[in-house]
Amino acid sequence: MDSAKILEILASYNRFWAGEDVDSGIEREMLGSLLSQLASREVVVLKGVRRSGKSTLLAQVIRHLVDSGTNPLSILRVNLEEPLFSAGLSVELLERIYRTYREKVYPKGRCSLFLDEIQNVPDWEKWVRGRNETENIKIYIAGSSATMLSREIGTKLTGRQVSFEVFPLSFKEFLRFHDLEIGSEIEYLNSRSLIRHLFGKYAKYGGFPEVVLAPNTEGKELLLKNYFEDILYRDIAARHEIRDVANLRNLAVYLLTNTARQTSINKLKNNFSISQDKTENYVSALLESYLLFQLQKFSYSLKSTMRAGFKAYAVDTGVRNRIAFTFSEDSGWMIENIVFLHLRQRHEEVYFLAGGTETDFVVKEGVRLTRRIQVWYDDPAVEVIPGRELACFKGDGADNKGSECILLTNDYSSVVDVNGVKVHSMPVDKFLIFDDPGQK
């Protein structure tokens, strides 16, 4: 492809060169973290499930640069899913694109390079590392999760990259997509009915941005089905060269159906009558794609943690509800899934406790358990908390001292004394809005 054609394609994706506005959608919570990396030398990597908003976040960083007075010509965005590029995707083409930009658009000075869907270029890591070391350049990259794994990037970019996981919308972002900003207790109380209504929609259809913006139920469900199929066949089966797609799909549906229930590789192996190695490989592939997450049982013994079973949680309750076999009693599990996703994005170490005093979630920071969180999502008319939901907070063992104890409810707020331990109960939706990771 000659430089004139390359320049024509680049101009079509970088219309801000000619003064046009950057179409970047509704601002995401993660934007501030990405902007904090603008002056660093590290490559910024966005990874996560497909359709979670990685491309939009790149556009939001570009919009910030343009709005803050950066010369638009010093910014280059390349969409590597462009059909005109697809026939010859290679490191050589990537180099020609960059050289064309430098020769024809911005020959001198520091530039910002945004590479979208870079996983389509074989050996892209070598090119990115080389240009990051030799050029006056800031690089942001994004791609489908299955080929943007930490272990793969780390091999080639060790010490030269900062990675961010991009999830579907949090509930707070979901409210923003519905033109609702809640910044205080008064605003929360004044909008309580609307918030509860929107939380129901969030639990049912999840937080994928395009699904949230889809105008009707049919459109939402079609998108969710397509997302699942794309993840299963493109991000998992094709990449891992899995031929037994039927068992892979059955395993995925089973784990989505049984979110928040404890299981194990041995149990899954017996359920599907497949080998241990194949079961482990299939579960690993499902986790790598970000379709599912694994929550491990807490133990101070690493060996015990590895041997214990795990709980699986879906990356999005909308996908789970569209694909899984659902039952009327699933609402509690779905709320637990939402809470897990919230905690997973805010804490490095999250576990569950089982045996004796079972706890839905515990957060570990250093050597201490700093948060204990139980989910009790019963009918709002029920005002007496069952003893089994408070049992995990009883006792005065070392693990319980100094921990923040929280009971998340449907519509019940109180401070409960459990054998001298203060347990703060609050509605789940309120917790999702006001739980600020910066304060933890």
Number of C-alpha atoms within 10 A of each C-alpha: 11 9 15 11 12 18 15 10 17 18 18 10 14 18 14 20 18 10 10 9 12 17 13 16 13 14 15 19 13 13 14 11 10 20 14 9 15 17 8 13 16 20 23 21 22 24 25 26 26 24 17 22 22 26 20 18 23 21 18 22 21 25 18 15 18 20 13 9 8 14 14 21 17 21 23 25 19 21 17 19 15 14 9 13 16 12 8 13 17 17 17 13 15 21 14 16 20 16 15 20 21 16 11 11 16 18 14 10 10 13 21 19 19 23 22 22 21 23 20 16 19 12 13 18 18 13 18 20 18 12 15 18 13 8 11 13 18 21 22 25 24 25 23 25 23 24 20 23 17 17 10 12 17 16 10 17 20 13 10 16 20 19 20 16 15 21 23 24 22 21 22 18 20 24 19 16 19 11 10 15 16 19 10 10 11 10 12 18 12 11 14 14 11 12 19 17 10 17 19 14 15 22 19 18 22 27 26 28 19 16 21 21 14 13 10 10 11 9 14 21 19 12 19 23 15 12 17 20 15 14 21 21 17 15 24 25 20 13 13 14 10 17 10 11 16 10 17 24 18 12 20 23 15 17 23 26 22 21 24 23 12 16 16 14 17 13 13 19 17 12 11 14 11 12 13 15 10 15 22 16 15 23 20 15 22 25 19 21 24 22 27 24 22 18 20 21 24 23 15 8 8 9 9 12 15 13 12 16 17 21 20 23 28 27 27 29 25 25 25 30 22 19 19 16 13 14 9 6 8 14 16 16 20 23 23 22 22 23 21 22 19 18 20 16 14 16 13 10 16 23 24 21 17 15 7 8 14 16 22 21 24 23 23 18 13 8 8 14 21 18 18 25 24 23 22 24 21 15 11 11 9 12 11 7 15 10 8 11 16 21 14 21 26 14 15 11 7 10 13 19 13 12 20 17 22 22 26 25 24 22 19 21 14 11 13 17 13 14 10 11 19 15 19 16 24 18 20 23 23 22 17 17 18 14 13 10 11 6 5 9
